[in-house]
C-alpha cells in the first residue's frame, strides 16, 4: 500500500549442512542462548533454511531478527480466495500462499501493520503475521462525523440493522448531513494513511489519516480516545467559504486543487511526515510534539511548505491526469513519483466470473518519472532508480 522504497537482502542457504551444526555449537559454547544475540551472518544462515513465509514470521521474534528479514509484499489475490493472501519476495522472485483472514477495507500499511476497519467502520492497526491488534479512536471522533445510530432495516440480509453515520458533506460552512452506512464508510471514509512506527516498538507510533468528505487531516496514537483534527493548522488549512453550492463546477475544481491530498508518507530518518497535494505542492508535518489525548508534551503540530506548485490556469483535457506519489528511500531521500497511464479495452479470456471471452477495461502504465525533492533548496531534481541504489532497491506503488 502506498509508495515505498525498500532494500532487498538475498538469503542463500549455507554451502553445506555442517554449517548449521557449527552455528548452533558456537552459540551454545558462548553461553548465550538468546536468539537476539546471534550475529547477523548466523541469522542469515538460519534463515537460508526457511521458506519465505517463515522468514517473515521470524521477524516477530525481536528487533534483530526483524532487521535481518528481507522485505516482502503482501497483497490480496483473487486466485487464493478470501482466506489467503499472496506473499511476494523480491529477493527470491517467488510468491507464496499464506493464510490470511479477510479484513474488508484496508486503507494503508507500514512497518508490517495494516490500517483496517471492523464491521462498524471503526479503525484499528493489525499485524497479519502475529495477529496482534492496536486500538485507534472510533470513527465517531472524526471532525465531520455528527451522529451515530442503528437503522431498523434488514441490514445486509442477516436480519439486523445497519450502523448509520451522519456526516457533514457541505463544502461551505452551511452544514448538510449525509447519512451513510458503516459498510460504505469502510470503503469511502478512510483515504490515505501514514504510520510513523510499529505499535509494538518502543518508539512512539503516530497514525496520520486523510479522510473524507473533503480530504481532511487527523492524527492519533494507539490508545487515544479521539482523533485530533489538523483543520485549524494555518499552513495546511483550506477555508470553507460562507456559501459554495455544488452547482459551481469551478468552485469544486478549486476545492480539489487546493485541498485534496494525493499522498502522505513518514520519513524514518528525520521523524517528519510529508504530504503531497493535488496541485503538486509538498509540505512537511512535525507531530513529535503531539496534541493528542495521550501526549504528555504541550508542543503543537508544525507544518511547513517544502515545495509550492506554481499557479496554473485550469485547462480541460480528455487525457487522464498522471498519478503522483511520495516515497521515502531507505537512506531518507524524499521522492515524488509520477505515473503516466491511459485506459484501454482488451479481450479477456473466460474466467470464473464469466464463462466466455469478454471485453474488459484496463489501465495501462505508459511511463514513470522520479524526482528527488531537495528540501534545502526547494527544488525537484530528476533521478533514476539506478542512481538511488540500482538493483538494491525496489519501488512499490499502491493506493496509499
N, C-alpha and C positions, 0 to 999 in steps of 0.2 A: 504494500500500500504506500502511495506517495512516491516521491523521488528519493532514492537513496544510493549512495556510492559506498561500496564495501571492498575490503581487501580479501582475496582468496588465499587460503593456505592449503597446499597439496598434502594429502595424507597418503603415505606409502607404507605398505606392510614391511616388516623387517626382512632383511636378506635371508635369515634362517631362523628356524623355530627356537633355537637355543637362546636367542637374544631375549625372548620373553622371560625365560627362567633366570637369565643373568640379571635382568632389570629388577625382578622380584627379589633376588638374593641381595642385590645392592641396597634396596630399601630396608630389608629386614636387618642386614648387617649394620646399617647405620642407626638402628634403634628407632626409626621414625616410621610409624605405621599410618601416619596421617596422609590421606590421598592428596591434600592440598600442598604437601611439602615435596611432591615429586618434581624433579626438573622437567622443563618443557619438552626436552628431547625424549625423555622417558614417557611422558604423557602422550606425545605423538606416536611413539612406538606402540603403546597400548591401544590407542585409537585406530592404528593401522589394522588391527584385527577385527574392528567393529564394522557393522553396517552403518550407513549414514544416519538413519533414524536413531540408532543407539548412541552415536556420537553426539547428536544434537541433544538428546536427553541427558547425556553425561554432563552437559554444561550447567545443569541444575545442582550439581554436587557442591560447587564452590566457585568463587570468582576466578581462581587459577584455571580450572577446567573450562569455565565459560570463555575465558580469553583465548584458550588454545583451540577451542572448537571452531571449525570453519563456518562461515555464514551460509545459510540456506534460504530458499524461497518457499514459503508455504502458501498454497493457493487452492481455491475451490476448483473441482474438476467434475464435469458432468458424467464422465465415464465411471467415476468412482462412487457416484451416488451421494445421498445426504449424510451418510455416517462415516465418510472418509474424506481425506484431502490428499493433494499431491505435494510431496516434498522434493524440491529440485536442488541438487548440489552442484554449483558451478565448478567446484574443484575436481569433480569426477564426471561431470556431464551426465549424471544419472538421475532418474526420477523414481521415487518410492511412493507406495500407497501406505498411508498411516491412518489409524483410527482417529476420528475427529467428530465430535458432536456438533450438529448444526447450531449456529448462534444467531441466525437471522441476519439482520443488517450489521455490517462491520464497517465503521467509518474511517479507521486508521489503525496503524500498528507501529510499534517501536520497541527496541530492546527485548524482543521476544514476547511482548504483551500486545493483546488486541483490545481495541476500544469497541465494546459490544453493548447491546441493549437487551433487557429482559422483555417479557410479554407486555408489560405496561409502558414500554419505551424508556425505562429508567436506565441510564448508562452505568457501566462498570468496566474495570480492566480485567482481562482474563489471560492466563498463561496456558496455551494449548498443550504444552509439553508436560507441565506439572499438575495442571488442573487448578492452580491457585487463583483466587479472585481478590480484587481490591475494590472496595466500595467508593462510589463517587456520588456527589449530590444528585437528588432526583430531578427529573425534567421540570417539575413544577417550580423550581427555584431559578429557572432561566428568566431573564428580564421580561420577555414579551408573553410568557405563558400566564394567563389571567385566571383560569379556572380549571377544575378537575372534577369530573363526575363519572358515574357509571350509567350507561344507557339501559333502557328496559327492553331493548330489542333482543333478537336471537343471536347477536354477535356474528361469528363466522360459521354458524350452523351447529355449535356444540351446546346450544341450549342456554347459554349465559349471555349477559350483556357485554357491550364493549366499553372500555375505558375511553372517555372522550375529553379532550383538552380544548379550552378556549384560548385562541392565540390572536393577539392584535397584529393584523397584517396590513394596517394602513400605512402608506408611505408618508403621510403627514401626521401632525400632532393630533388630528382628529381621530379618535380611536374607532376601529372597526374590528369586531370579533369574528373570527372564523373558527368553526368547531371541526376538529379533526380527530379521527380515531387513533388509538395507540399504534395500530398496525401501520397506518400511514405515517405517523410521527416517526416511527423507527427508520423509515426509508427517506423521509423528507427533511426532518429537523436538523440532523447532525451532518454537516457537510465536509469539514476538514478537521483534522486532529493532529497535534504535535505533542510529544511526551518527552520530558527532559531526562528521565532516567527510569530505571526499573523500580517499581514499588517495593520490591524485596531487598533492594540495595540500601546501603547506609546513606547514600546521597539523597537529598530531598527530591521527590518526584512532583512535578507540576504538569498538569494537563491543560493545554491551550486549545480552545474549541471555537470553530467557526460554525454558527448555527443560523437557521432561518428564523423569521421570514426575510430578513434583509441583510444577511451575511454579517451579523453582529459577532463581536468577540467577547468571550468569557473565559475565565480560568478557575481552576480549583486544584486542590491536593486531595489524594485519597483520605477519606475520613472527614473532610469538610462537610458542613451542614448545607451550605449554599454555594452556588456558582457566583463568582464576582464578575460583574459586568465591566467592560472597558469602554463602554459607550461614551463616558464622560472624559476620556483621555483626549485632550485637545489635538494632539498630533495625528491621532487616528480617527477622530470622530467625524461623522457626517451629520450636519444639522438638518433636522427634518423641518421642512417649511410649514407654515401655518395651514396651508391647504394645497395639496397637489393631487389631483384626481388621476385615476388610472387612464382617463381618456387622452392624456397628453403623452404621446409616444416620445417626444423629445425630453420630457421630464423623466420618464422611465429610463431612457438611454443615459441621461446624465447621472441618474442614481446608480446604474450599473457601473459606468466608467469610473466614478469616484469612490464608490463604497465597496463593491464586491471584491472578496479576497479569492485569488486563484490557488494560492499555495502557501503553506506555513511549515517551517522546519525549526528544529532546535540544533544549535551548534554546540557539540560536546566540548569543544576546546575553550570557548570563552563564556559558556553558560547563557548565551543570548538566544532569543527566538528571532527569526527573520520572517517577514511577511511580504508577499507579492500581491499587488492589487491588479484588478482587471486592466487598468490604464497603463500598467507597466512599472509604476513606482514601487520601490522597495524600502521597507522600514525595519529597524531593529527594535526589540522589546525586551527590557530587563525586568524580570519578575522575581529576582532573587530577594528583593525586599518584601515581597508578598503583598498583603492586603486581604488575604483570605481569612476565613474564620479561625484556622488553626495556626496562623503565623504569629510568632512572638515579636516580629520586627514591625516597627512603625513606618518603615520606608514605603513609599508609594511606587507603583509601576512607572517606568520611564521609557518613553518611546522617542525615536529619533529617525528622521528621514535620511536614508542612505543614498538613494538614487531616485531623483524625481524625473518622471517621464515628461517630455515636452508636450505642451498642449497642442493637439491637432484637431482641425475641424472634422466633424463626423462625415464620413463618406460611405455611402451604401455600396456594398459589393456582394455579389452572389457567391463568391468564393468563401469557403469556411475559414474562420479566423484561426490562426495557428494556436495550439495549446501550449501554455507556458508553465514551467515548474521551477521550484527551487530545490537544490540538493546541496548537501554538505559532504565533502570528501573526508576520508579518514584523517587527513592532515589538517582539516578545519577550513579549507578553502570554500567559499560560498559560490555556487554556480547557478546561473539561470539557463534553463534548458528550453529550447523551442522545438516543438514537434509539428512539422507540416504534414497535412493529411487531406484526403478527399474521400467522398463516398462513391461507391460504385455498386454494381449488381453482378452476382455470379450465379452460375447454375450449380446448385448444391446437390450432392447425391442423396439418395434415400437414407433416412435415419430413423431413430426410434419415434420421433415426433411426427414424421411424415414419411409414408412408405413409398413415395415416388420422388423422382428428381424434381426440384423446385427452385424458384428464384429467391435469392436472399440478398439483403442489403448488407454490405460490409464496409468497414473503414480501412483504407489503405494508407499506410505511412509513406510519405514521399521524401522525407529528409529530416535531419536533426541539426541543430546549431547549439554549440556550447559556448557560454561566456562566463568568465570569472569576474565576479564583482569585486573590484578593488575598493575597499571601504575607505581607505585613507584619502584616495583621490576622487572618489565618487564617479568612477568610470567602469564601463563594461568592456572587457578585452576578450576577443575570440580566442578559444583554446581548443585542443583536441584531446581525446582520451589518451592518446599516446603521451602527450605532454603532462598528463595527470598521473602517470604510472603505468600506462600501456596495459600489458597483459595481467598486471597485478590488481586491476580494479574492474568492477562490473557495476553498471548503472541500471537500476530497475525503475521504471516509471509506472505509476498506478493512479488510483483515484485521489489519494491524499498525500 
